[in-house]
Amino acid sequence: MTDISPDLASMDAPHGREPTNDLWEAMFSQRAIRYWKDKPVPRELLEKVVLAGSKAPSGSNMQPWVFVIIDEEEKRLAVSNALRDRVGESEMMQQLMAEGKKSDDKSVRLMMNGAEAFFNQLGKAPALIVPCLYNLASPTNDPTTLHAGSSIYLAVQNMLLAARGLGLGTVMTTAQDSVDDVLRAQLNLPDDAHPVALIPIGYPEAKFGKTKRKPLSEILRFNAW
Ligand SMILES: Cc1cc2nc3c(=O)[nH]c(=O)nc-3n(C[C@H](O)[C@H](O)[C@H](O)COP(=O)(O)O)c2cc1C
């Protein structure tokens, strides 16, 4: 039998912008991209991303989702500008970012730089994906619960990986809540559709690459805590 598993310990995620069909390479180099080229993403690729999402498992295989993609400039700017004005430029966020960027903790500084980039760059993303819970019945019918999320966030992760595979950059965010009313108005969402994420997608103006994650020694236990 052929051993197809890579030597993970020695695996280094390639830094670059190239597409890949390799699952491990995609998983190891998929990272939050917050800078995009001014270049539209063909709908054929956006469809592939959603197709990958649609292969995810869900409670009782109910597939309680509809994915709305915004690639019309007027609509996506209505959403991204609302988010920038309401959250990015709010006094609280400005203060948080200013303080965070001076922090001694590098990870806090990076996070705050990331937050700032997100609000400033969002309008440049050529498309936004809005995954919506819809017809949710299993494992719960309450869209506000953790269990509801379990029936759609696997699809979201499939989409992030598929995008990485296609050479497209994404960043998972839960910023949709701050612009729920704008999304509902712009996208004509029915009352029983519930946006659960807001994911910009586009050709990256930053590189994919190695991510900083906790080592297995810290997070894995066999048989007992
Ligand atoms: C639930 C969730 C919410 C997030 N919300 C935001 C957000 O509002 N803005 C943002 O820029 N990134 C957001 N992120 C992206 C994370 O900051 C990012 O995935 C994490 O820092 C790891 O980054 P890396 O993959 O580049 O290492 C979110 C990620 C998750 C999973």
The ligand as a Tripos MOL2 file, in Angstrom:
@<TRIPOS>MOLECULE
LIG
   31    33     1     0     0
SMALL
NO_CHARGES

@<TRIPOS>ATOM
      1 C1        -14.6500   32.9840   14.5070 C.3       1 LIG1
      2 C2        -13.6100   33.8260   13.8390 C.ar      1 LIG1
      3 C3        -13.8100   35.2080   13.7550 C.ar      1 LIG1
      4 C4        -12.8690   36.0240   13.1390 C.ar      1 LIG1
      5 N1        -13.1150   37.3690   12.9940 N.ar      1 LIG1
      6 C5        -12.2130   38.1350   12.3510 C.ar      1 LIG1
      7 C6        -12.4780   39.5310   12.1410 C.ar      1 LIG1
      8 O1        -13.5160   40.0630   12.5220 O.2       1 LIG1
      9 N2        -11.5540   40.2580   11.4770 N.ar      1 LIG1
     10 C7        -10.3870   39.6940   11.0180 C.ar      1 LIG1
     11 O2         -9.5710   40.4000   10.4170 O.2       1 LIG1
     12 N3        -10.1040   38.3880   11.2130 N.ar      1 LIG1
     13 C8        -10.9900   37.6040   11.8510 C.ar      1 LIG1
     14 N4        -10.7380   36.2650   12.0390 N.ar      1 LIG1
     15 C9         -9.4770   35.6790   11.5180 C.3       1 LIG1
     16 C10        -8.5120   35.3130   12.6370 C.3       1 LIG1
     17 O3         -7.9850   36.4880   13.2090 O.3       1 LIG1
     18 C11        -7.4240   34.4390   12.0400 C.3       1 LIG1
     19 O4         -8.0200   33.2930   11.5040 O.3       1 LIG1
     20 C12        -6.4100   34.0110   13.0730 C.3       1 LIG1
     21 O5         -5.7600   35.1440   13.6010 O.3       1 LIG1
     22 C13        -5.3690   33.0790   12.4690 C.3       1 LIG1
     23 O6         -4.7120   33.7420   11.4270 O.3       1 LIG1
     24 P1         -3.7480   32.9550   10.4490 P.3       1 LIG1
     25 O7         -4.5550   31.8490    9.8650 O.co2     1 LIG1
     26 O8         -3.3010   33.9660    9.4390 O.co2     1 LIG1
     27 O9         -2.6300   32.4170   11.2570 O.co2     1 LIG1
     28 C14       -11.6760   35.4350   12.6310 C.ar      1 LIG1
     29 C15       -11.4880   34.0370   12.7030 C.ar      1 LIG1
     30 C16       -12.4480   33.2500   13.2870 C.ar      1 LIG1
     31 C17       -12.2570   31.7480   13.2920 C.3       1 LIG1
@<TRIPOS>BOND
     1     1     2 1
     2     2     3 ar
     3     2    30 ar
     4     3     4 ar
     5     4     5 ar
     6     4    28 ar
     7     5     6 ar
     8     6     7 ar
     9     6    13 1
    10     7     8 2
    11     7     9 ar
    12     9    10 ar
    13    10    11 2
    14    10    12 ar
    15    12    13 ar
    16    13    14 ar
    17    14    15 1
    18    14    28 ar
    19    15    16 1
    20    16    17 1
    21    16    18 1
    22    18    19 1
    23    18    20 1
    24    20    21 1
    25    20    22 1
    26    22    23 1
    27    23    24 1
    28    24    25 2
    29    24    26 1
    30    24    27 1
    31    28    29 ar
    32    29    30 ar
    33    30    31 1
@<TRIPOS>SUBSTRUCTURE
     1 LIG1         1 GROUP 0 **** ****
